[in-house]
Amino acid sequence: ERGLGSLGLAIEEEAREALVEGAHGDARAALSALEIAADSARRDGREQIGTGDVRRALQERRPYYDKEGDYHYDAISAFIKSVRGSDPDAAVYWLARMVEAGEDPLFIVRRMVILAAEDIGLADPQALGVATSCQQAVHFIGMPEGFLPMAECALYLALAPKSNTALTAYARASEDARRTSHLPVPLHLRNAATGLMREMGYGSGYRYAHDEPDHYAEGERYLPEELGETRYYHAGSLGAEASLADRLARQQEPGEERSDSSSDSG
């Protein structure tokens, strides 16, 4: 009632043996080859799948790709790990495997946008722009030509310097945010939208950074007092983030050193 059984085809014993031998224990390869052999027999108007059908099918090897199954997630996982691992050859190979098998291109591009922020981040801030531009290009031109911006984007992301500090900083901050969600916003940081609010001290004592030397209000506090001198962001040392880290270090030199919320680094 399901699959090839509804076609009313039979298979020769020698063809069955050839299928088992040629698939080398790979059930997916056997099923794919059987489907191709069945198509061949039906095109010729035959009700029996022969050895020749199976041998030709094993040579053709139609790509197996179930967009709802494990292989779908295995392939995108291999692609992401290849890009994260800075291997452009593996990245474009797994991209091609998915595209040639008919994967939804926007599914692939969405993963590249996430990867650009998660695994490249501040080491190359342009990576996120490249990924979002890729999404726009693929949406605009469609397939099959959409593989071009996808390949360009995948190679760019694989070759870019890597940093996961956006991920790790947010993870540390979110842990504290959940734990301290009851803490009020410090008065000097609140929005004094009315006269009554100003009378209550909203915004009082706030220092406008652009009125300070180098547009930096040294010593101004933005975290709730209860959090102490916690640091969530640990700067990476690659690409554009290295210069950002140098600037942050110069700003922090005069003040007291904050305690780390974690010993991990991005």
C-alpha positions as CSV (number, residue, x, y, z in Angstrom):
1,E,0.0,0.0,0.0
2,R,3.0,2.3,0.4
3,G,6.1,3.1,-1.7
4,L,6.9,1.0,-4.7
5,G,4.5,-1.8,-3.7
6,S,1.7,0.0,-5.3
7,L,3.3,-0.1,-8.7
8,G,2.7,-3.8,-9.2
9,L,6.3,-4.5,-10.2
10,A,8.3,-7.6,-9.5
11,I,12.1,-8.0,-9.3
12,E,14.2,-10.8,-10.7
13,E,16.1,-12.8,-8.1
14,E,19.5,-11.9,-9.8
15,A,18.5,-8.3,-9.8
16,R,17.6,-8.5,-6.1
17,E,21.1,-10.0,-5.4
18,A,22.8,-7.3,-7.5
19,L,20.9,-4.6,-5.5
20,V,22.0,-6.0,-2.2
21,E,25.6,-6.4,-3.3
22,G,25.8,-3.0,-4.9
23,A,24.3,-1.1,-2.0
24,H,27.1,-2.4,0.3
25,G,24.7,-2.5,3.3
26,D,23.5,1.1,2.8
27,A,19.7,0.9,3.0
28,R,19.2,4.4,1.7
29,A,21.4,3.7,-1.4
30,A,19.4,0.5,-2.0
31,L,16.1,2.3,-1.8
32,S,17.3,5.1,-4.1
33,A,18.6,2.6,-6.6
34,L,15.4,0.5,-6.5
35,E,13.4,3.6,-7.2
36,I,15.5,4.4,-10.2
37,A,15.3,0.8,-11.5
38,A,11.6,0.8,-11.1
39,D,11.3,4.0,-13.1
40,S,13.3,2.5,-15.8
41,A,11.2,-0.7,-16.0
42,R,8.0,1.4,-16.1
43,R,9.2,3.6,-18.9
44,D,9.9,0.5,-20.9
45,G,6.5,-0.9,-20.1
46,R,7.8,-3.9,-18.2
47,E,6.4,-5.3,-15.0
48,Q,9.6,-6.8,-13.8
49,I,12.8,-5.1,-12.7
50,G,15.8,-6.7,-14.3
51,T,19.5,-6.9,-13.4
52,G,20.3,-4.3,-16.0
53,D,17.9,-1.9,-14.4
54,V,19.5,-2.3,-11.1
55,R,23.1,-2.0,-12.4
56,R,22.3,1.2,-14.2
57,A,20.5,2.5,-11.2
58,L,23.5,1.8,-8.9
59,Q,25.7,3.8,-11.2
60,E,23.3,6.8,-11.3
61,R,22.8,7.0,-7.5
62,R,20.1,9.6,-7.2
63,P,20.9,11.7,-4.2
64,Y,19.0,10.6,-1.1
65,Y,17.8,13.6,0.9
66,D,14.8,13.6,3.2
67,K,14.0,17.2,4.1
68,E,12.0,16.1,7.0
69,G,14.4,13.4,8.3
70,D,17.7,13.0,10.0
71,Y,19.8,13.5,6.9
72,H,18.4,17.0,6.5
73,Y,19.7,18.0,9.9
74,D,23.0,16.0,9.5
75,A,23.8,17.8,6.2
76,I,23.2,21.3,7.6
77,S,25.1,20.4,10.8
78,A,28.1,19.3,8.6
79,F,27.8,22.6,6.7
80,I,27.8,24.7,9.8
81,K,30.7,22.9,11.4
82,S,32.7,23.2,8.2
83,V,32.1,27.0,8.1
84,R,32.8,27.4,11.8
85,G,36.0,25.3,11.3
86,S,37.2,27.7,8.6
87,D,37.3,25.0,5.8
88,P,36.0,26.7,2.6
89,D,36.2,23.5,0.6
90,A,34.1,21.5,3.0
91,A,31.7,24.4,3.3
92,V,31.0,24.7,-0.4
93,Y,30.8,20.9,-0.7
94,W,28.1,20.5,1.9
95,L,26.3,23.5,0.5
96,A,26.3,21.9,-2.9
97,R,25.0,18.6,-1.4
98,M,22.0,20.4,0.0
99,V,21.3,22.6,-3.0
100,E,21.6,19.7,-5.5
101,A,19.2,17.6,-3.4
102,G,16.6,20.3,-3.5
103,E,16.9,21.8,0.0
104,D,15.0,25.0,0.6
105,P,17.6,27.7,-0.1
106,L,16.2,30.1,2.4
107,F,16.6,27.5,5.1
108,I,20.3,27.4,4.3
109,V,20.6,31.2,4.1
110,R,18.9,31.6,7.5
111,R,21.5,29.3,9.0
112,M,24.2,31.4,7.5
113,V,22.8,34.6,9.0
114,I,22.7,33.0,12.4
115,L,26.2,31.6,11.9
116,A,27.5,35.0,10.9
117,A,26.5,36.5,14.3
118,E,27.2,33.5,16.4
119,D,30.6,32.2,15.1
120,I,32.1,35.3,13.4
121,G,30.5,38.2,15.1
122,L,32.8,41.1,16.0
123,A,35.8,39.5,14.5
124,D,34.3,40.5,11.1
125,P,31.1,42.6,11.6
126,Q,30.7,42.7,7.8
127,A,29.9,39.0,7.8
128,L,26.4,39.6,9.1
129,G,25.8,42.1,6.3
130,V,27.1,39.6,3.7
131,A,24.7,37.0,5.0
132,T,21.7,39.2,5.1
133,S,22.6,40.5,1.6
134,C,22.7,36.8,0.5
135,Q,19.2,36.3,1.8
136,Q,18.0,39.2,-0.2
137,A,19.8,38.1,-3.4
138,V,18.5,34.6,-3.2
139,H,14.9,35.8,-2.5
140,F,15.2,38.2,-5.4
141,I,16.7,36.0,-8.1
142,G,15.5,32.6,-6.9
143,M,16.9,29.3,-8.0
144,P,18.9,27.9,-9.8
145,E,21.0,31.0,-10.0
146,G,20.6,31.6,-6.3
147,F,23.5,29.1,-5.7
148,L,25.9,31.9,-6.7
149,P,25.3,34.3,-3.8
150,M,25.0,31.3,-1.5
151,A,28.4,30.0,-2.5
152,E,29.9,33.4,-2.2
153,C,28.5,33.9,1.2
154,A,29.5,30.4,2.4
155,L,33.1,30.9,1.3
156,Y,33.2,34.4,2.9
157,L,32.0,33.1,6.2
158,A,34.4,30.1,6.1
159,L,37.4,32.4,5.4
160,A,36.4,35.1,7.9
161,P,38.1,35.3,11.4
162,K,36.0,33.8,14.1
163,S,34.6,35.0,17.4
164,N,31.7,33.8,19.5
165,T,31.7,36.6,22.0
166,A,28.2,37.8,21.1
167,L,26.9,34.4,22.1
168,T,29.0,34.0,25.3
169,A,28.4,37.5,26.5
170,Y,24.6,37.2,26.0
171,A,24.6,33.8,27.8
172,R,26.3,35.3,30.8
173,A,24.1,38.4,30.9
174,S,20.9,36.4,30.4
175,E,21.7,34.2,33.4
176,D,22.0,37.3,35.6
177,A,19.0,38.9,34.0
178,R,16.8,36.0,34.9
179,R,18.2,35.9,38.4
180,T,17.9,39.6,39.1
181,S,14.8,40.6,37.1
182,H,13.4,42.1,40.3
183,L,16.1,44.8,40.4
184,P,14.9,48.3,39.5
185,V,16.5,50.4,36.8
186,P,18.9,52.9,38.5
187,L,17.3,56.3,38.9
188,H,19.9,58.2,36.8
189,L,19.3,55.9,33.9
190,R,15.5,56.2,33.9
191,N,13.6,58.3,31.3
192,A,12.3,61.5,32.9
193,A,9.3,62.0,30.6
194,T,7.3,64.2,33.0
195,G,8.0,66.9,35.6
196,L,6.9,64.6,38.4
197,M,9.4,62.0,37.3
198,R,12.2,64.6,37.3
199,E,11.1,65.6,40.8
200,M,11.4,61.9,41.8
201,G,15.0,61.9,40.6
202,Y,14.5,60.2,37.3
203,G,17.6,60.9,35.2
204,S,19.2,62.9,37.9
205,G,23.0,62.8,37.8
206,Y,23.1,61.1,34.4
207,R,26.3,62.1,32.4
208,Y,25.8,62.6,28.7
209,A,28.7,60.7,27.1
210,H,29.0,63.0,24.2
211,D,29.8,65.9,26.5
212,E,32.7,64.0,28.0
213,P,36.3,63.6,26.7
214,D,36.5,61.0,23.9
215,H,32.7,60.7,24.2
216,Y,33.3,58.4,27.3
217,A,31.9,59.2,30.7
218,E,34.6,57.6,32.8
219,G,33.3,56.1,36.0
220,E,29.7,56.3,35.0
221,R,27.7,53.3,36.2
222,Y,25.2,51.5,34.0
223,L,24.6,48.2,35.8
224,P,22.5,47.9,39.0
225,E,24.6,48.3,42.1
226,E,23.7,44.8,43.2
227,L,25.6,43.3,40.3
228,G,28.9,44.8,41.5
229,E,31.6,45.2,38.8
230,T,30.5,42.2,36.8
231,R,31.8,41.7,33.2
232,Y,29.9,39.7,30.6
233,Y,31.9,40.6,27.6
234,H,35.3,39.1,27.2
235,A,36.9,40.5,24.0
236,G,38.2,38.2,21.3
237,S,41.6,38.7,19.8
238,L,41.0,38.2,16.1
239,G,40.1,40.5,13.2
240,A,38.3,43.7,13.8
241,E,37.6,42.7,17.4
242,A,41.2,43.1,18.3
243,S,41.1,46.8,17.8
244,L,37.8,47.0,19.7
245,A,39.4,45.1,22.6
246,D,42.3,47.6,22.6
247,R,39.9,50.5,22.9
248,L,37.9,48.9,25.7
249,A,41.1,48.1,27.6
250,R,42.2,51.8,27.4
251,Q,38.8,52.9,28.7
252,Q,38.9,50.5,31.6
253,E,42.5,51.2,32.7
254,P,41.7,54.1,35.1
255,G,38.8,52.5,36.8
256,E,38.6,49.5,39.1
257,E,38.9,46.1,37.6
258,R,35.5,44.3,37.3
259,S,35.1,40.7,38.4
260,D,34.4,38.2,35.7
261,S,31.0,36.4,35.7
262,S,32.8,33.5,34.0
263,S,36.4,32.5,33.3
264,D,35.5,31.6,29.7
265,S,36.6,33.7,26.8
266,G,35.2,34.2,23.4
